[in-house]
Amino acid sequence: MNSKLVALALLGVTATGVVLYPAHQNAGAANPTSPDPGAVLSSDRPKVEVVFVLDTTGSMGGLIQAAKEKIWSIATTMAQAQPAPEIRIGLVAYRDRGDSYITRVVDLSTDLDSLYATLMEFQAQGGGDGPESVNRALYDAVHNISWSRDNTAYRVMFLVGDAPPHMDYQDDVRYPVTLAAARQRGIFVNAVQCGSGSDTARAWQQIAQLGQGEYLQVEQGGGAVAIATPFDEKLATLSAQLDDTRLYYGSDVEKQRQQRKLEATEKLHAASSVTSRARRATFNASASGAANLIGDGELVEDVVSGRVDLSSIEREALPASLQAMSPRERRALIEETAGQRDALKDEIRQLAEQRATYLKQKVEEAGGAPESLDTKIYSAIRAQAAEKGLQYEAGGPSY
């Protein structure tokens, strides 16, 4: 097709910010009891929980770079379900023994901003001997991620890599055992092979079969559609303005956690591409994206929704900018900010629709993208989520 094709990667986040495990061979388990920022915004929504198990060795450089561009498109694609779901994404990055780490675990969360800030730090390094620590990665994804116990949740893993598992490590739990545990927990396991290695194909096909998932094969870089649009610059600007409507409150500990989220947001605005920020704006303006935008302890959302009585909040717990105001001034500012937020979301949604139409036309002009990773992932999600009552229209993936 005449649009630029780039690699795509797949991924996610964790409770109370991102839990990124130390870069050593025995990364610890995720903490399933940590509060998930934004959960209060979406507790009544159906759940979509996605963990990407991603090879981060040297041969995967193009795909990892593309992940930094496409994460918001993946999230927006998943948000198209009806009813609009609560989306939690997680990541297990893996290499091999002798590398700087075997696995790094980023637990499930609605806080994609913190995930993205962590993702930006990943670089493709290590590997080189062929097989990788796939067994360990799959084990961590099943056992060291805080999957919900909600039987109605759509739980899914995407294994993404280009080398087969080491089957000669005697102390590993081998993937057939781990996949049996995944089936018991109702987790679909899809296997995405990058490249065309025959050893990898055989292993990935068996993993998909045992995981009740799909085997997908794409070019080494991933083959995802990446097209800049005339709407990206404006959407990126509106995204930053929408972020500026957030006012956080709470205890000192809560404010420290909120500050980490704000720092993650600042990092992505400073270092990510215009197109990536446009995709983020589209997601944040959706019903499913509200949890990522708002986070936990956001004053405007909590007061306007009626969850919190403004007069009941101690002055010291308020944002510093509101502490010297009178109660009437505080109320007026919150109402004004809520109005600004709604207007920005409306403008973003209108531009996002125009952007989606533009992209669909460009893809169709180029002959479509049936073999792109975007389409293949969308098809797998659509079929599997239907078993949990989530309906995805046949409109295709978000780009």
Phi and psi in degrees as a GROMACS rama.xvg file:
@    title "Ramachandran Plot"
@    xaxis  label "Phi"
@    yaxis  label "Psi"
@TYPE xy
-83.5702  -7.4376  ASN-2
-81.6909  156.873  SER-3
-72.775  129.33  LYS-4
-101.224  131.774  LEU-5
-130.261  167.233  VAL-6
-69.7085  149.187  ALA-7
-122.401  143.496  LEU-8
-125.109  179.775  ALA-9
-135.505  138.633  LEU-10
-172.958  -166.729  LEU-11
-167.324  -150.118  GLY-12
-160.52  -174.641  VAL-13
-150.712  168.452  THR-14
-59.2801  141.013  ALA-15
51.7901  45.4965  THR-16
100.029  -162.831  GLY-17
-100.831  133.692  VAL-18
-101.239  100.173  VAL-19
-104.11  118.765  LEU-20
-80.1552  151.515  TYR-21
-58.7406  153.759  PRO-22
-83.607  66.1937  ALA-23
-136.322  176.738  HIS-24
-75.0491  -21.416  GLN-25
-115.963  66.9594  ASN-26
-61.5142  140.495  ALA-27
-76.119  173.213  GLY-28
-77.5946  155.73  ALA-29
-68.9263  159.019  ALA-30
-100.157  100.107  ASN-31
-74.0029  -5.35048  PRO-32
-99.6597  -4.25588  THR-33
-68.4871  140.799  SER-34
-68.0764  143.672  PRO-35
-98.1179  114.951  ASP-36
-54.5276  133.282  PRO-37
88.847  -7.26939  GLY-38
-60.6104  -34.1492  ALA-39
-64.2358  -24.5829  VAL-40
-75.3468  -20.6368  LEU-41
-135.254  22.2819  SER-42
-63.1649  -25.4669  SER-43
-91.9579  -1.2608  ASP-44
-85.2009  152.512  ARG-45
-62.1004  152.702  PRO-46
-104.262  135.853  LYS-47
-119.576  118.563  VAL-48
-119.973  118.782  GLU-49
-126.333  127.975  VAL-50
-121.333  125.786  VAL-51
-97.7771  125.681  PHE-52
-104.701  102.475  VAL-53
-116.943  123.29  LEU-54
-67.0608  122.242  ASP-55
-116.058  26.7755  THR-56
-77.6783  174.703  THR-57
-56.3569  -32.808  GLY-58
-73.6659  -8.3637  SER-59
-101.153  16.985  MET-60
-57.5053  -45.1635  GLY-61
-63.8675  -40.1365  GLY-62
-68.4224  -40.7226  LEU-63
-63.5191  -41.8521  ILE-64
-61.269  -41.2969  GLN-65
-67.9327  -28.251  ALA-66
-58.0433  -35.1502  ALA-67
-69.7842  -17.1555  LYS-68
-94.5322  -30.7115  GLU-69
-109.802  -1.92284  LYS-70
-57.041  -38.2983  ILE-71
-71.1994  -31.6697  TRP-72
-66.2545  -39.8096  SER-73
-61.9645  -45.9278  ILE-74
-62.8962  -41.3736  ALA-75
-66.3345  -37.7455  THR-76
-58.8972  -46.563  THR-77
-67.2549  -28.6561  MET-78
-73.1565  -8.96246  ALA-79
-74.1722  -8.34785  GLN-80
-65.4898  154.505  ALA-81
-121.82  127.252  GLN-82
-70.2966  158.822  PRO-83
-59.7352  124.318  ALA-84
-90.6164  162.55  PRO-85
-80.8273  123.745  GLU-86
-107.261  122.402  ILE-87
-121.893  130.743  ARG-88
-124.639  144.877  ILE-89
-138.35  169.1  GLY-90
-143.529  136.92  LEU-91
-120.474  109.329  VAL-92
-90.486  138.554  ALA-93
-138.339  154.029  TYR-94
-132.623  -117.946  ARG-95
-155.631  167.084  ASP-96
-60.1354  138.57  ARG-97
93.1339  -15.1944  GLY-98
-84.7097  179.138  ASP-99
-65.9113  -21.6145  SER-100
-155.549  158.212  TYR-101
-90.1341  -53.1519  ILE-102
-137.148  152.688  THR-103
-130.111  131.235  ARG-104
-111.014  126.568  VAL-105
-115.461  113.506  VAL-106
-73.2988  164.837  ASP-107
-61.2501  138.237  LEU-108
-165.545  162.268  SER-109
-84.7655  -7.4711  THR-110
-85.5835  79.513  ASP-111
-70.7074  -24.3818  LEU-112
-60.5382  -45.5406  ASP-113
-67.8777  -36.4692  SER-114
-59.2439  -47.1479  LEU-115
-62.0236  -41.7646  TYR-116
-60.3858  -37.5732  ALA-117
-70.9705  -42.7339  THR-118
-57.9025  -36.4168  LEU-119
-61.7775  -21.0558  MET-120
-86.5293  -13.2152  GLU-121
-75.0784  135.729  PHE-122
-129.768  148.66  GLN-123
-80.9368  117.271  ALA-124
-151.008  164.309  GLN-125
81.6986  -165.748  GLY-126
74.9472  -154.13  GLY-127
109.844  -16.5021  GLY-128
-103.17  11.6431  ASP-129
96.906  -102.5  GLY-130
-59.7221  153.044  PRO-131
-127.116  177.333  GLU-132
-83.6723  59.741  SER-133
-67.5873  -38.8867  VAL-134
-58.3953  -47.0416  ASN-135
-63.6463  -40.4006  ARG-136
-63.7091  -45.483  ALA-137
-64.4783  -39.1542  LEU-138
-60.7996  -47.5446  TYR-139
-62.7113  -37.7189  ASP-140
-65.3003  -34.1435  ALA-141
-82.5648  -42.8504  VAL-142
-102.17  -21.6551  HIS-143
-113.512  22.2837  ASN-144
-116.776  141.455  ILE-145
-85.9582  66.2264  SER-146
-59.437  143.895  TRP-147
-71.3499  163.155  SER-148
-102.005  13.4302  ARG-149
-74.7275  115.578  ASP-150
-67.1411  -16.8597  ASN-151
-89.0035  -7.90562  THR-152
-71.584  143.109  ALA-153
-89.2975  110.691  TYR-154
-111.208  128.459  ARG-155
-148.403  145.258  VAL-156
-119.375  144.854  MET-157
-120.303  110.347  PHE-158
-83.5356  125.485  LEU-159
-128.817  116.546  VAL-160
-173.026  178.162  GLY-161
-129.032  9.04601  ASP-162
-136.361  145.831  ALA-163
-72.3192  169.144  PRO-164
-76.7775  149.997  PRO-165
-69.4579  120.038  HIS-166
-106.164  7.96251  MET-167
-103.233  3.26938  ASP-168
-86.0884  110.435  TYR-169
-67.8022  -25.6289  GLN-170
-94.8  6.18068  ASP-171
-78.4913  149.452  ASP-172
-86.4656  116.235  VAL-173
-74.9766  154.647  ARG-174
-60.9846  -31.5902  TYR-175
-59.9684  -36.4836  PRO-176
-67.8799  -44.6993  VAL-177
-64.2953  -39.2101  THR-178
-70.2618  -28.8617  LEU-179
-64.2837  -40.3132  ALA-180
-65.4315  -37.3785  ALA-181
-62.5999  -42.6544  ALA-182
-61.7672  -41.1007  ARG-183
-61.7693  -31.3537  GLN-184
-90.4413  1.65846  ARG-185
73.4652  32.0286  GLY-186
-102.274  120.324  ILE-187
-74.5432  142.647  PHE-188
-125.588  111.036  VAL-189
-98.804  146.098  ASN-190
-119.931  119.147  ALA-191
-109.048  109.934  VAL-192
-90.184  126.461  GLN-193
-96.1177  124.08  CYS-194
91.1279  -165.082  GLY-195
-133.19  22.8878  SER-196
-61.0127  130.182  GLY-197
-68.2663  -37.1134  SER-198
-64.111  -40.8593  ASP-199
-66.4831  -41.6435  THR-200
-58.359  -45.0619  ALA-201
-62.8514  -45.1801  ARG-202
-66.5657  -44.5386  ALA-203
-64.8585  -38.3695  TRP-204
-64.092  -40.2326  GLN-205
-68.8804  -39.4137  GLN-206
-61.1718  -44.4011  ILE-207
-63.8465  -40.583  ALA-208
-64.9584  -47.3754  GLN-209
-68.2411  -27.1643  LEU-210
-91.5805  7.51111  GLY-211
55.466  34.7856  GLN-212
-120.251  -159.047  GLY-213
-113.032  144.739  GLU-214
-97.0053  122.985  TYR-215
-122.121  135.029  LEU-216
-123.198  127.694  GLN-217
-132.582  169.712  VAL-218
-63.2955  165.866  GLU-219
-54.6505  -37.5702  GLN-220
-82.387  -10.4046  GLY-221
110.113  -39.616  GLY-222
69.6909  44.2668  GLY-223
-95.911  150.418  ALA-224
-76.7661  131.16  VAL-225
-138.509  107.098  ALA-226
-129.099  124.622  ILE-227
-74.1563  150.15  ALA-228
-129.276  162.41  THR-229
-68.5771  -7.82972  PRO-230
-98.2404  -7.7217  PHE-231
-64.6536  -44.7818  ASP-232
-61.1046  -45.9664  GLU-233
-65.808  -41.7362  LYS-234
-63.1529  -39.3413  LEU-235
-63.3612  -40.0549  ALA-236
-64.9123  -44.8751  THR-237
-64.7183  -33.026  LEU-238
-61.4187  -43.9259  SER-239
-65.6399  -39.1332  ALA-240
-65.9219  -37.2559  GLN-241
-64.4995  -40.7979  LEU-242
-59.5048  -34.6439  ASP-243
-70.1847  -9.93424  ASP-244
-84.3525  -2.16311  THR-245
-82.2593  133.743  ARG-246
-129.7  114.656  LEU-247
-100.464  147.785  TYR-248
-141.633  166.938  TYR-249
138.468  -165.082  GLY-250
-72.1704  171.481  SER-251
-59.9288  -40.4257  ASP-252
-64.5154  -43.5099  VAL-253
-64.9219  -39.3778  GLU-254
-66.5256  -33.2732  LYS-255
-65.4143  -41.737  GLN-256
-64.499  -43.1605  ARG-257
-63.7313  -35.5293  GLN-258
-64.8004  -35.8408  GLN-259
-63.7766  -38.1415  ARG-260
-65.5974  -42.6093  LYS-261
-61.7058  -39.1246  LEU-262
-65.8542  -37.462  GLU-263
-63.3026  -40.3996  ALA-264
-63.8778  -44.0059  THR-265
-61.092  -38.2626  GLU-266
-63.7609  -43.6547  LYS-267
-70.6416  -33.2479  LEU-268
-67.177  -33.1405  HIS-269
-79.1393  -32.1637  ALA-270
-116.414  -15.929  ALA-271
-90.0686  163.545  SER-272
-74.47  161.969  SER-273
-59.0731  -43.0314  VAL-274
-63.9851  -40.6751  THR-275
-62.5737  -41.8061  SER-276
-68.5145  -30.548  ARG-277
-66.4864  -41.503  ALA-278
-63.3923  -39.0678  ARG-279
-63.3143  -41.5631  ARG-280
-58.4634  -43.1282  ALA-281
-60.2804  -44.9982  THR-282
-66.5092  -45.813  PHE-283
-63.8651  -26.7174  ASN-284
-83.9841  -5.30612  ALA-285
-84.8352  164.993  SER-286
-61.0255  -39.5732  ALA-287
-73.3505  -25.1394  SER-288
-82.4666  -8.28328  GLY-289
-60.0919  -36.7189  ALA-290
-64.4268  -38.2865  ALA-291
-69.3048  -43.1052  ASN-292
-61.9954  -49.8101  LEU-293
-81.765  -46.3841  ILE-294
75.0039  -151.246  GLY-295
-113.429  133.089  ASP-296
76.7223  41.4279  GLY-297
-98.0713  121.941  GLU-298
-65.792  -45.8079  LEU-299
-60.3554  -50.0541  VAL-300
-61.0626  -45.8157  GLU-301
-67.4201  -38.1004  ASP-302
-75.3228  -47.9134  VAL-303
-63.9863  -35.5734  VAL-304
-75.4173  -13.5671  SER-305
86.6964  4.66575  GLY-306
-70.4766  -26.8452  ARG-307
-132.889  137.964  VAL-308
-88.291  118.296  ASP-309
-56.0157  -38.4004  LEU-310
-68.8315  -15.2369  SER-311
-87.2749  -7.12068  SER-312
-87.2258  128.654  ILE-313
-63.3776  144.38  GLU-314
-55.2883  -42.0204  ARG-315
-65.0353  -22.3233  GLU-316
-84.604  -14.3568  ALA-317
-73.0395  161.544  LEU-318
-57.9116  146.377  PRO-319
-55.6094  -35.4015  ALA-320
-68.5661  -17.2176  SER-321
-102.3  -12.3136  LEU-322
-64.7928  -32.5428  GLN-323
-87.3274  -2.98555  ALA-324
-82.4078  158.486  MET-325
-77.0632  160.442  SER-326
-53.3246  -40.114  PRO-327
-65.6128  -40.6312  ARG-328
-65.8721  -38.5645  GLU-329
-62.2904  -47.527  ARG-330
-60.1898  -42.7076  ARG-331
-63.7042  -42.0285  ALA-332
-64.0019  -42.6121  LEU-333
-63.5247  -43.3934  ILE-334
-65.4517  -40.0667  GLU-335
-63.7893  -42.8686  GLU-336
-65.6552  -39.4509  THR-337
-61.4275  -40.3016  ALA-338
-64.3997  -41.5591  GLY-339
-62.3466  -42.0774  GLN-340
-62.506  -45.9953  ARG-341
-62.1494  -40.5568  ASP-342
-65.4158  -41.0367  ALA-343
-64.6578  -42.226  LEU-344
-62.1674  -41.418  LYS-345
-61.7639  -43.2914  ASP-346
-66.3021  -39.6643  GLU-347
-63.3443  -43.6896  ILE-348
-62.1773  -41.2006  ARG-349
-63.6965  -45.4171  GLN-350
-67.4529  -36.3512  LEU-351
-63.6356  -37.7907  ALA-352
-64.5668  -41.485  GLU-353
-65.4641  -39.6749  GLN-354
-63.0307  -44.4133  ARG-355
-62.6582  -40.2665  ALA-356
-64.1634  -42.7974  THR-357
-60.8389  -46.3609  TYR-358
-65.452  -42.3342  LEU-359
-59.8121  -42.0407  LYS-360
-63.6482  -43.9656  GLN-361
-63.4649  -41.3922  LYS-362
-66.0774  -43.0177  VAL-363
-64.2587  -39.5463  GLU-364
-62.187  -29.636  GLU-365
-88.2496  6.19957  ALA-366
95.6784  11.293  GLY-367
83.3619  176.682  GLY-368
-138.981  55.3612  ALA-369
-65.8765  -24.116  PRO-370
-98.9895  4.09145  GLU-371
-72.4235  154.401  SER-372
-64.505  -33.2085  LEU-373
-52.8326  -51.5193  ASP-374
-66.6781  -41.1306  THR-375
-66.4751  -41.9008  LYS-376
-65.3119  -44.0011  ILE-377
-58.5093  -43.6144  TYR-378
-63.5735  -41.3403  SER-379
-65.355  -45.9345  ALA-380
-61.8603  -44.1853  ILE-381
-60.6573  -44.3957  ARG-382
-70.3096  -43.6834  ALA-383
-73.6153  -39.4012  GLN-384
-67.0391  -25.0723  ALA-385
-61.0407  -30.2276  ALA-386
-66.025  -19.0049  GLU-387
-104.253  11.85  LYS-388
86.1835  7.89731  GLY-389
-94.0668  128.982  LEU-390
-110.494  124.366  GLN-391
-108.811  124.189  TYR-392
-66.092  163.268  GLU-393
-83.6978  28.9421  ALA-394
-78.3925  -14.492  GLY-395
94.7486  177.144  GLY-396
-73.7886  161.262  PRO-397
-86.2254  138.05  SER-398
